[in-house]
Amino acid sequence: MSEIVQLNSTLDQELLALMRGASLECPVCGEFVLHVRSGIHCPECAAAFQAGAESRLQLGLQAG
């Protein structure tokens, strides 16, 4: 029988996977995200992920 290994990833790894299109899951709420022209948007929790001017990731959240 094979052993089950738990996979853990950091928030940075999750965000990079999301930006390169390898993930479709919001790191904030776990729902599916929408890839839009300005970046990535989560319709469930309103999280927005945008690539900045220096290829840095900017995260925008609004409490609701």
N, C-alpha and C positions, 0 to 999 in steps of 0.2 A: 504494500500500500504506500502511496506517495504522501509526503508530508505537505500540509497546507502552510504556505508562507504568507504572512501579512505584508501587503505593500503599503508603504507610507511615503508620501511626497510632501514637500514643503509648499507653502503658499506661492513662493516664487516659481517653483516648478509647475504648479497648476496654472498660474497666470501665463507663463511662457507657452505652455501647451495650448491654452485657450487662444492666445494671440496668433499662433501659427496654424490654427484650425484643427489641431489634433484632439481637442476636447469640445464638447457641445454643452457641458454642464457648468452652471454658474457656481463659482467657489463660495458665494455668499449664502445662497439658499438651496442649491442643488437642482434647480429647475433648468430646462433648456433655454439657451440664449439665442438671440438673433444676431447674425452678422450683418451689419449695416455699413454704409459707405464711411461714416465717421468713426467706426470702431465696432464694438460689441455691446449689445444692450440686453438686459434681462427684463422681460415684460412682467415678471412676477414680483420682484423686489425692487425694480427700478435701478439696479446697479448698472453703471456704465463704465466701459473699459476702452480707453483710447490710447493710441500710440502717440507719444509726445514728439516735440520737434527734434530731440536728440535721441530718438529711438528708445526713450524711456517710457515705461508704462505708467499711466495715470489712472487712478481709480476714483470714481465719483459716486457718492451715495447720498441719498436724501432720506431722512427719517419720514415715515408716513404713517 
